[in-house]
């Protein structure tokens, strides 16, 4: 099985006929999904009971009352209560094609007629070679020394693998440097690294983390000096003990805090000088700036030695230079990715390359400019009820009112009620963020999202009078 060569049975005319029929079925089913829609009153009670059952089974309610039927069209998705939402969070950046996209469906059909569902360490599909080659070529495009890839099933597992590689390459070191408000995942080790105490309640803490202040956009020079001073202080206190510095160039869960170029270069240069490996966590940023990787967007290619990707890539991965090549058995998983995920990842990369997403005039930059202009208009019409900064590229954020957690959460709920899906991020301030489906969006959809958001902001102001 390979994405660059015909898959089994792919040339069989019956397969082509089946794909065409399924395409027509899905197109017919989603023909009416072109705008938001309220719930069907006849389905509300049964839907509520279904949500309550699920909450009991999983020991906690869903953040949103969201159970999908399987019908969708681009950013629009139908829920089992009959409502239709404009999905601008997309599984927190996972669904780059939105819902029910033809390209993703074809990947699924091609995977379904192959011999296995999952790929793993012992046996790999031929498509794994194609995906690894594409990722390495993409990472090396402007000079990064990336040579190797380990495919995995989740962004968290990719991050775990990056940590293992870093510790393996620096024997005897047991500490990590990370940034305040960082998020790395929810595994046992990553919950220690993530700067949120609630994620590690009653969990053991085995890896000591030394935190650094992140870039302050209002005082770049001052925050650079403060971060460098903190780094030197930690390293001076624990010489030769730090196996890596964990770096989100744009803090996602932390509130869409964007690093400034001079700051990022200064911190990376100091880490290199101190002999501390750098991990670029690109699980959320990949594909959403003016370059495929955020480290390329910020011109940090010379420092890219351990890089993780996920979410929009479908199959997740850890990319690394030859200096971090592991010993036998260090990076090994029963499952590395599903057959569908491999094919979908290759499709995503191909569509990104062909879709003019990148560059200063690419669709990511245009999306951000249109969204940001709309947010400015809403701010003006609501007397400053929302404020920026607005994020970067395909990562959009806004701060409602005073930026309190209850205000941001309520705005997310009001948006959902109006038919728009976003999600909260950060603390002090807490923001509302959007991750639109980059490969399935147009200007009209952005404008519709802005309409719904403005309605929700108006309702928020009424509930929190200033």
Secondary structure, 3 states (H helix, E strand, C coil): CCCCCCCCCCCCHHHHHHHHHHHHHHHHHCCCCCCCECCCCCCHHHHHHHHHHHHHHHCCCCCCCCCEEEEEEECEEEECCCCEEEECCHHHHCCCCCECCHHHHHHHHHHHCCCCCEECCCCCCCHHHHHHHHHHHHHCCCCCCEEEEEEECCHHHHHHHHHHHHHHHCCCCCEEEEECCCCCCCCHHHHHHCCCHHHHCCCCCCCEEEEECCCCCCCHHHHHHHHHHHHHHHHHHCCCCEEEEEECCEECCCCCEECCHHHHHHHHHHHHHCCCCEEEEECCCCCCCCCCCHHHHCCCHHHCCEEEECHHHCCEEEEEEHHHCCCCCCCCCCCCEEHHHHHHHHHHHHHHHHCCCCCCCCHHHHHHHHHHHHHHHHHHHCCCCEECCCEECCEEEEEECCCCHHHHHHHHHHHHHHCEECEEECCCCCEEEECCCCCCCCHHHHHHHHHHHHHHHHHHHHHCCC
